[in-house]
Amino acid sequence: MSTRRAVRVDWRTCLSLIGAVLGALAVPLVLTAGVALFYREPTRPFLLPAGLTLLVGAALTRFERDELGLREGYLIVALTWLAIAVVGALPFVFAESGELAKPVNALFESTSGVTTTGATVVEDFDAHGRSIHLWRSILQWMGGLGILVIAVALLSQLRVGGAQLMETESQTQDVNKLTPNIEATARLLGWVYAALTALMVASWLVLGFLGVAPNVTVYDAVAHAFTAVSTAGFSPRPGSLGAFSPAVQWVTIPFMFLGATNFVLLYHLTQGEPGRLRESDEFWFYVTVVLALTGLTAGFLAVSGQFETAEPTVRHALFQVVSILTTTGYATVDFNVWSPAAKHMLFLAMFSGGMAGSTTCSIKTLRWVIVAKSFRRDLFTEVHPEAIRPVRLSGQVVDEGVVRDVYAYVLLSIVVFVLLTVFVVTDAARAGVTVTEFDALGAAAATFLNIGPAFGDAGPYGSYAFFPRTTRMAFIVLMWVGRIEIVPVLVLLTPTYWRS
Amino acid sequence: MRIVIVGAGEVGSSIAASLASSHDVVVVDIDTDRVETLTYSLDVLPVEGDGTDVETLQSADVGDADMVIASTDDDETNIVTCGAAKVLGDAFTIARTKSPKYLKAWERSQHAFGVDFMVCTDLLTAEAIVGLAGMPTAQDVDTFADGLVQMTEFEIPEESPIAGQTVAEADQFDSLTFAGIIRDDCVIIPRGTTELRGGDEVVAIGSPESMREFSSAIAPEEQGPQDVVIVGGGEIGFQTARLLEERGFTPRLIEQDEDRARWLAEHLPNTTVLNSDATDQDLLDRENVGLADVVVAALENDQQNLLATLIAKRMGTGRAIAVVDTGDFTELFETVGIDVAVSPRKVTAEEITRFTRARRAENVAIIEGDQAEVLEFEIDTDSILVDRPIRESAADFPEGVVIGAITRDGEFITPRGDTVIREGDHVIVFTETDVLDAVTEKL
């Protein structure tokens, strides 16, 4: 880099690479246009953005490309998600139907898609065609894949080192490299992701074939598989998973669960090495949290007599807990009407998240495991002040610096969450909209932690459309910040990042 | 045999003393005085010079030697000496090393560095400590046949319930043989009617489980140790903790240096590492070291070890084991109240001597005072034991020999009069030193 340039970040390379990503976005847009053609719906909302993104992409790739450093990694991760969100919003705008035609709503829906959040501003589901609903699902599937690999796979194809990117995607996760070649790793994870999606489509269709899923079409199976494995949660149906039979609901639970399981461990599982999964402290923590919250929720539901019999009680408790905890955001019932105790179990689940190295969002079990272990260690050293006891994760010593980073990240998440809640309440008061304390807490968590449905009007069968425009814009920013794990964005805001 | 010993320090001299009477021994040392002093007391040929120097080795006539033992205090010197000796001739080379890092490399390919046999002082010492810590009355522990068989020397306390019993009464364990009794520095070969007395040292051979059972029969009120505190996190302390972890213990380890303590904590998942001065009374009180079953002192020097174990003893620790660098201090330590003093040099010298004395034997243990040995042999067709019941072949043996245990295809077999020994069996034999050569020949 020449010394004449004031900015020490190689933004040219970044823009060039983002251009490549934008160009690639034309592929899913054209494919969706094909689906629109099939359903005799307008193809213009997809073909027009496809042309635009190709054009802009081609223009950006003209910037000279150089070696990629750590600094550029932060910028690329942050900007890629923004760029995809903007392009993803275009079909909604061009479709000119329903609430989604408004630019802020379109950007909200698109950001909620690529960040695999699942919060929606759609109030009238029938106002939009099947192709638009499919586009919402595709955005989420790409978002999930992106979180796993896109950044890595694409960049390595362009012959640039991507290991640093893996770091920004996952500050603390020990991405156990499967192969020294990061491109091959990305491809492997991509295949696991695609295989899980295909398996889910197949399982729904088999249920339909067996006659226990009467209203399942190929369209439903694909649209939901896209949003379940990516732990994202959009559904073309206003009733979400409540529109389907209990059998379909049961079958969907494991796919959400697996979507939030470390994909490296899943890959080892497919290679006949279940040992890695069995020895993972984080996996057992994840399982324990899911089962414990399910047990509590089912208990509270039984006490309040929400459901007549045991099967629905257990099914709805397990489904909702898995859906919220893995940050998917499907619902089989309107949990707004549940007793406060049961609802608060779901509120708790929001802060857990699934395992690192998956498509899940939120704080993630990896961080909670380290916090729990480190705290237990601190209690031990209270009694034995001289004792030196490293924090161990699955037998490996965790560096003290990492432990500190994890604490800082958890604290930062909570602080941002509280600030957002306060903003939601004050902004609603300013605009004269009624938002209760709990609903504000829920909406802040559901967007910032990329879960989707919250409580109250923004509940599973509701929409975020009623929030003031400023609040929706804040949600857009924080969905983005939450998805790329806060730090990359904050780093971009520091003056030293841009200087030497 | 012609044996060249390089290094006339404590280990080298001690090996030379054991071997000089029956072999031609050449001792090489860089220090003239040391070599000369040695020649006054022993019948050895002195050579002055650097053992890593090929010319020195040539003047010691290493080319014609059967065995070269490199036993200086420096690991690298010893390894280089072995390598140089291999260049000059075909002697069997033995290297003494302190750090286990060379052992790790050597174990991968057993001829690495031109070393045919490597003796790792720190590891041997740790093994000795762990063996001693495991059983409250054990004085010495050795394992044979890949750990299937164990030889233990027990001291029978005066108040022990088995003091006063005959061997037949005391021996209620299936897979255990009373091989010998040492009373007033004399070896007694036990018969069923021999009476056991307090103060006797009993050499028992058998399975490790039966050893533990016997140990608790000797001193029933003393359970096996639960709580072991190791003081000093050097290589010996680390290896001791590691071996204890392997045996299911969760020891505590006190180390003064913070960086080292952190390293230890990272490498010993089941050990509580405490970063403190081992002689800090407040810490010892707070950590209830007085209630510990065993305290092992493995600090930098003998004075610190003595101090640490004496403090622990005064606080009420059950058993104190101290590492003693200066071999002469072992008895002194035991006189002032330390239960067992382990000398790394002595342990090493013993190991090398054993190995040299009975090259035919797979494994050897020397009983305290050098009066008897326990040897492991693989039986071949020439052995007088092969394909005969023990009752018959015993007649051909000299007095003072006991067959302690047999292993066949990884199984433990308790020897009885009618047991028939086959080719390929491993036999663990207790023998008095006087008849050692005769026994080695016949087996």
Interface residues (C-beta under 8 A of the other chain):
Chain A: H384 P385 E386 A387 I388 R389 P390 R392 G395 V397
Chain B: I254 E258 A261 R262 L264 A265 E266 P269 T272 V273 L274 N275 S276 L283 R286 E287
